[in-house]
Amino acid sequence: MAAATPRAQGRTPGTPGIARIISASLIGTTIEWYDFFLYGSAAALVFNTLFFPDSDPLVGTLLSFLTYAVGFAARPIGGVVFGHFGDKIGRKKLLVLSLMMMGGATFAMGLLPTHATLGVGAPILLTVLRLIQGFALGGEWGGAVLIVSEHGDDKNRGFWASWPQAGAPGGNLLATGVLALLAAVQSDEAFLAWGWRIPFLLSGVLVIIGLWIRVSVSESPLFLEAQARAEAEAAEGGAAAKQDAPVVEVFRHNWRGVLTAIGTRLGENVSYYILTAFVLVYVTVHLELPKSTALNAVLIGSAVHFVTIPLWGALSDRIGRRPVTLIGSVGMAAWAFAFFALVDSESFTVITLAVTVGLLFHGAMYGPQAAFISEMFDTKVRYSGASMGSQLASIIGGALAPIIAVELLKDYGSATPVALYVCVTVVITTLTVLVAKETRGRSLSQRSTAPGDSSAAVPSATIST
């Protein structure tokens, strides 16, 4: 049965098939991250005034970031639900659904009445829509990276799978760019009155484009193969007939992979949101510089980030996932302190340099991550395992990072505690990666041979340090 099913290894890298899959994943993830990051930028710049007007600037920003964190809290739930059905009925259907949910919630935010119109109901509605955003994004990441990983070949998986990763800076670039453009052509009064709504309403157009591209891709051949194998085993009365839900299977047999994914993502997640979200608060509120200074610095840094993520992924195909990730985590531990020292210069050029170098180190952690985490799990539970590991990390990482950073800044009036916070989290990532097994070269069609350790399937000749 399995032999008659299309195999990912039958495709050669660079063919129109894999190019179309990558394009669909990249465009879709860019749009979804645009929606998600747009909220983060708005939370730092305008939501504190529009939805929490009775607070002082830093407290209002803190409350705004609390609703921002709600989206992260919903991501593991989305990861479980999307992962379950993605492992049961396929990757493609769930990717289409996640894009529709995310785009619909973001578009609705652009129509929301503010606190001045609706009172306490305004932040409540904002929080509900943020929950929907987080739920959708919780299912997006796993599906997008897996459909590319499972179409591509083993040799170049790090490069191919890193393209959906580039959707994160791509979305941030798009969101920050639109906000920067509006800030440049509008007065602060006009931007607060109605200009902030434009980027949210624009999401509706972007989602239509993304859906048109995404529905044209084929289902993962490895998923089809695993599904056919499970059906054959069920028909014969084998183990598949008694198989637990994918999330149960993950925590029963692949919990080490989940913990490794969480540790790998922790420092990466925290550093990214400090570099791209908290920096907006630090520059505009603490240093009292124009918001265009922070927005344009993040804009330039995100452009470099977008281009270099696939390069880091390609390097991981040559020297391994672990060495490239360690370049990023060790570099970020040192750069965390230099970053704020440079931002304190209040020079646009120096601030841009600080953000860009920080995002280069982040890219070294982020680029190989899609392949690294995908290679930790078997096909039948890969969507659930990858989603749970990555999204649980997002709660303790990305959700709390801006909140903790703002609170530290408010209490100490200095960025040094924030730099120490970033340093501690990337050290945890460094230690996690040091004890993890190298996965480069693992065939995703190969089934694990040792319960609880999916890396047991990696041929010893492919393991590098």
NORGIZI-V314550 format. One record per helix or strand of 3 or more residues. SS is the DSSP state (H for helix, E for strand). FROM is the first residue (numbers start at 1). LEN is the number of residues. Records with the same first field share a line. If there is no record, write none. Layout:
SS: FROM-LEN  FROM-LEN
This chain:
H: 2-3  8-3  16-30  47-4  57-33  91-19  115-4  120-30  157-29  188-27  221-15  239-4  246-8  255-32  291-29  321-23  348-20  369-6  379-34  416-20  454-4  460-3
